[in-house]
């Protein structure tokens, strides 16, 4: 375990009379967890910030209830969720939103693949569709923006989870119901972890009809400037037009589109 170095809370004498102590502590907890991809326990946070453990407990539980933190039940460690990321990607920041950054690449991908292209992100232990470019085929798969999807069957869900720090992925996977939709659905957590490792190595995730028979999906993760998953882009189409044999070729093309979007969000690979 790394040595914990106390971090003094930043309070100037001039502004201290206007500060809100618990808000200041909450922000300090968020800041210190942003540099701890594997999460931290209550005692570690308290020691690092030199504040009482009971205060850390109350503040952390409040942040958890509001969706800013997740607690791994096995390790008892807290880590950041994607909620701050979703807020920061909004138009109120003055920066381009995830959707705005993705539209050109989505349109190019749709015109290349001729299949429906979708954009989504995490929402607790599910995924949510936030934009789509419908296929130009007369027979095509189209979904409603805002619809939620299961992470264990979806190509974008696998791509995002595979790119998260292990502690954050564990916290999300612990809450996933692993509903069985058909014989192809992965319902065993151990097998799912192996699927995530294959996804990480390949650079893209796949759905070979694991929820909807005859529907195939291939997706890749989009990273932000902090090198964390901001969402995923993927294509979906009938298995006759998106056969498993073509997954590697399609996956590389989608990964390329994901990199283009990531760069617009400020992520640059080293």
C-alpha positions as CSV (number, residue, x, y, z in Angstrom):
1,X,0.0,0.0,0.0
2,X,1.3,3.4,-0.9
3,X,2.3,5.8,1.9
4,X,-0.4,8.3,2.7
5,X,0.8,11.9,2.8
6,X,-1.5,14.3,4.7
7,X,-2.9,17.1,2.5
8,X,-3.8,20.2,4.3
9,X,-7.1,21.7,3.5
10,X,-6.7,25.0,1.6
11,X,-8.3,27.8,3.6
12,X,-6.9,31.3,3.5
13,X,-7.3,33.6,6.5
14,X,-9.1,36.2,4.4
15,X,-11.7,33.9,3.0
16,X,-12.2,31.5,5.9
17,X,-15.1,33.4,7.4
18,X,-17.0,32.9,4.1
19,X,-16.2,29.2,3.6
20,X,-18.6,26.3,4.3
21,X,-16.4,23.7,6.1
22,X,-18.4,20.6,5.0
23,X,-18.5,21.8,1.4
24,X,-14.8,22.5,1.5
25,X,-14.2,18.9,2.9
26,X,-16.5,17.4,0.2
27,X,-14.5,19.1,-2.6
28,X,-11.3,17.9,-1.0
29,X,-12.6,14.3,-0.9
30,X,-13.5,14.5,-4.6
31,X,-10.1,16.0,-5.5
32,X,-8.1,13.4,-3.6
33,X,-10.2,10.5,-5.1
34,X,-9.5,11.9,-8.6
35,X,-5.9,10.9,-8.1
36,X,-6.8,7.4,-6.7
37,X,-8.0,5.2,-9.6
38,X,-8.3,2.2,-7.3
39,X,-10.3,4.1,-4.7
40,X,-9.6,4.8,-1.0
41,X,-11.1,3.7,2.3
42,X,-12.6,6.0,4.8
43,X,-9.5,5.8,7.1
44,X,-7.2,6.5,4.2
45,X,-9.2,9.6,3.1
46,X,-9.3,10.8,6.7
47,X,-5.6,10.4,7.2
48,X,-4.7,12.0,3.9
49,X,-6.9,15.1,4.6
50,X,-6.4,15.1,8.4
51,X,-10.1,15.3,9.1
52,X,-12.2,13.1,11.5
53,X,-13.3,9.7,10.1
54,X,-16.9,10.3,11.1
55,X,-16.9,13.5,9.0
56,X,-15.5,11.6,6.1
57,X,-18.2,8.9,6.6
58,X,-21.1,11.4,6.5
59,X,-19.8,13.4,3.6
60,X,-18.8,10.3,1.5
61,X,-22.2,8.7,2.1
62,X,-23.9,11.9,1.0
63,X,-21.8,12.0,-2.1
64,X,-22.6,8.4,-2.7
65,X,-26.3,9.0,-2.4
66,X,-26.1,11.8,-4.9
67,X,-24.2,9.6,-7.3
68,X,-20.8,11.2,-7.2
69,X,-19.1,8.3,-5.4
70,X,-19.4,4.5,-5.5
71,X,-18.4,2.2,-2.7
72,X,-17.0,-1.3,-3.5
73,X,-18.8,-3.6,-1.1
74,X,-15.9,-6.1,-1.1
75,X,-13.0,-3.7,-0.5
76,X,-15.0,-0.9,1.3
77,X,-13.2,1.7,-0.9
78,X,-14.8,4.7,-2.4
79,X,-14.1,5.9,-6.0
80,X,-15.5,8.6,-8.3
81,X,-18.4,7.9,-10.6
82,X,-18.9,9.3,-14.1
83,X,-21.4,11.9,-12.8
84,X,-18.9,14.8,-12.6
85,X,-17.8,13.9,-16.1
86,X,-21.3,14.1,-17.4
87,X,-21.7,17.5,-15.8
88,X,-18.4,18.7,-17.1
89,X,-19.3,17.6,-20.6
90,X,-22.4,19.8,-20.6
91,X,-22.7,23.1,-22.6
92,X,-22.6,25.1,-19.3
93,X,-18.8,24.6,-19.1
94,X,-18.2,26.6,-22.3
95,X,-16.5,23.5,-23.8
96,X,-17.9,21.2,-26.5
97,X,-20.2,18.5,-25.3
98,X,-19.6,14.8,-26.0
99,X,-22.5,14.8,-28.5
100,X,-21.1,17.8,-30.4
101,X,-17.7,16.3,-30.5
102,X,-19.0,13.0,-31.9
103,X,-21.4,14.1,-34.6
104,X,-18.9,14.4,-37.5
105,X,-17.2,11.1,-36.7
106,X,-20.6,9.4,-36.3
107,X,-21.8,10.7,-39.7
108,X,-18.6,9.5,-41.4
109,X,-18.8,6.1,-39.7
110,X,-22.5,5.7,-40.7
111,X,-21.7,6.5,-44.3
112,X,-18.8,4.0,-44.3
113,X,-20.5,1.2,-42.5
114,X,-24.0,1.9,-43.8
115,X,-25.4,0.9,-40.4
116,X,-26.9,2.8,-37.5
117,X,-24.3,4.5,-35.4
118,X,-25.0,5.3,-31.7
119,X,-23.4,7.3,-29.0
120,X,-23.8,6.5,-25.3
121,X,-22.4,6.8,-21.8
122,X,-22.7,5.2,-18.4
123,X,-25.7,5.9,-16.0
124,X,-25.1,4.1,-12.7
125,X,-25.0,0.4,-13.6
126,X,-26.6,0.8,-17.0
127,X,-25.8,2.5,-20.3
128,X,-27.8,5.2,-21.9
129,X,-28.1,6.2,-25.6
130,X,-27.5,10.0,-26.1
131,X,-27.4,10.3,-29.9
132,X,-27.7,8.2,-33.1
133,X,-27.2,8.4,-36.8
134,X,-29.8,6.0,-38.4
135,X,-28.7,3.6,-41.2
136,X,-29.7,4.4,-44.7
137,X,-30.9,0.9,-45.3
138,X,-34.7,0.4,-45.5
139,X,-34.3,-2.4,-42.9
140,X,-32.4,-0.9,-40.0
141,X,-32.2,-0.8,-36.2
142,X,-33.2,2.5,-34.6
143,X,-33.6,3.2,-30.9
144,X,-35.0,6.1,-28.9
145,X,-32.4,8.6,-27.5
146,X,-32.5,8.2,-23.7
147,X,-33.1,4.5,-23.8
148,X,-31.1,2.5,-21.3
149,X,-29.3,-0.8,-22.0
150,X,-27.6,-3.6,-20.1
151,X,-23.9,-3.3,-19.9
152,X,-23.1,-7.0,-19.8
153,X,-24.6,-7.6,-23.3
154,X,-23.8,-4.4,-25.0
155,X,-20.6,-3.7,-27.1
156,X,-20.4,-0.1,-25.7
157,X,-20.9,-1.3,-22.1
158,X,-18.0,-3.8,-22.5
159,X,-15.8,-1.1,-24.1
160,X,-16.4,1.4,-21.3
161,X,-16.0,-1.1,-18.5
162,X,-12.8,-2.5,-20.0
163,X,-11.2,1.0,-20.0
164,X,-12.2,1.9,-16.4
165,X,-9.8,1.5,-13.4
166,X,-10.4,-1.9,-11.9
167,X,-11.9,-0.5,-8.7
168,X,-14.5,1.5,-10.6
169,X,-15.4,-1.4,-12.9
170,X,-15.8,-3.7,-9.9
171,X,-18.1,-1.2,-8.2
172,X,-20.3,-1.1,-11.3
173,X,-20.2,-4.8,-12.0
174,X,-21.2,-5.6,-8.4
175,X,-24.5,-3.8,-9.1
176,X,-25.3,-5.3,-12.5
177,X,-28.1,-7.9,-12.5
178,X,-26.6,-10.0,-15.4
179,X,-30.1,-10.8,-16.7
180,X,-30.1,-13.7,-19.2
181,X,-31.7,-12.8,-22.5
182,X,-30.8,-15.9,-24.5
183,X,-28.2,-18.7,-24.7
184,X,-25.4,-16.2,-25.7
185,X,-25.8,-13.9,-22.7
186,X,-22.9,-13.9,-20.3
187,X,-24.3,-14.2,-16.8
188,X,-21.2,-15.4,-15.0
189,X,-19.1,-12.5,-13.5
190,X,-15.9,-14.5,-13.9
191,X,-16.5,-15.1,-17.6
192,X,-17.5,-11.4,-18.0
193,X,-14.1,-10.3,-16.6
194,X,-12.5,-12.5,-19.2
195,X,-14.7,-10.8,-21.9
196,X,-13.5,-7.4,-20.7
197,X,-9.9,-8.5,-20.9
198,X,-10.5,-9.6,-24.5
199,X,-12.2,-6.2,-25.2
200,X,-9.2,-4.3,-23.6
201,X,-6.7,-6.2,-25.8
202,X,-8.7,-5.9,-29.0
203,X,-9.6,-2.2,-28.5
204,X,-13.3,-2.7,-29.1
205,X,-16.3,-4.6,-27.7
206,X,-18.8,-6.8,-29.4
207,X,-22.3,-8.0,-29.0
208,X,-23.0,-11.2,-31.0
209,X,-26.8,-11.3,-30.5
210,X,-26.3,-11.5,-26.7
211,X,-29.5,-9.6,-26.0
212,X,-31.4,-9.5,-29.2
213,X,-31.2,-12.5,-31.5
214,X,-29.9,-11.5,-35.0
215,X,-28.6,-8.1,-33.9
216,X,-24.8,-7.5,-33.8
217,X,-23.0,-4.5,-32.4
218,X,-19.4,-3.4,-32.3
219,X,-18.2,-0.4,-30.2
220,X,-15.2,1.4,-28.9
221,X,-14.6,3.6,-25.9
222,X,-14.2,7.4,-26.0
223,X,-11.7,8.9,-23.6
224,X,-11.6,12.4,-22.2
225,X,-8.6,14.6,-21.4
226,X,-8.1,12.8,-18.1
227,X,-7.8,9.5,-20.0
228,X,-11.1,8.3,-18.5
229,X,-14.1,6.9,-20.4
230,X,-16.5,9.6,-21.5
231,X,-18.7,7.2,-23.4
232,X,-18.7,4.9,-26.4
233,X,-19.6,4.9,-30.1
234,X,-20.9,1.8,-31.8
235,X,-22.7,0.4,-34.8
236,X,-25.6,-2.0,-34.8
237,X,-27.1,-4.0,-37.6
238,X,-28.5,-7.4,-38.5
239,X,-26.0,-10.3,-38.3
240,X,-26.4,-10.8,-42.0
241,X,-24.8,-7.4,-42.7
242,X,-22.5,-7.3,-39.6
243,X,-21.2,-10.9,-39.4
244,X,-18.9,-12.0,-36.6
245,X,-16.2,-12.6,-39.2
246,X,-16.1,-8.9,-39.9
247,X,-15.8,-7.8,-36.3
248,X,-12.0,-7.2,-36.4
249,X,-12.3,-5.0,-39.5
250,X,-15.3,-3.1,-38.2
251,X,-13.8,-2.8,-34.7
252,X,-10.7,-1.1,-36.1
253,X,-12.8,1.4,-38.0
254,X,-14.9,2.2,-34.9
255,X,-11.8,2.5,-32.7
256,X,-10.5,5.0,-35.2
257,X,-13.8,7.0,-34.9
258,X,-13.6,6.8,-31.1
259,X,-10.0,8.3,-31.2
260,X,-11.2,11.2,-33.4
261,X,-13.9,12.0,-30.9
262,X,-11.5,11.5,-28.0
263,X,-9.1,14.1,-29.5
264,X,-11.9,16.6,-29.8
265,X,-12.6,16.1,-26.1
266,X,-9.0,16.9,-25.3
267,X,-7.5,13.3,-25.1
268,X,-4.3,12.7,-27.0
269,X,-2.6,9.3,-26.9
270,X,1.0,9.2,-26.0
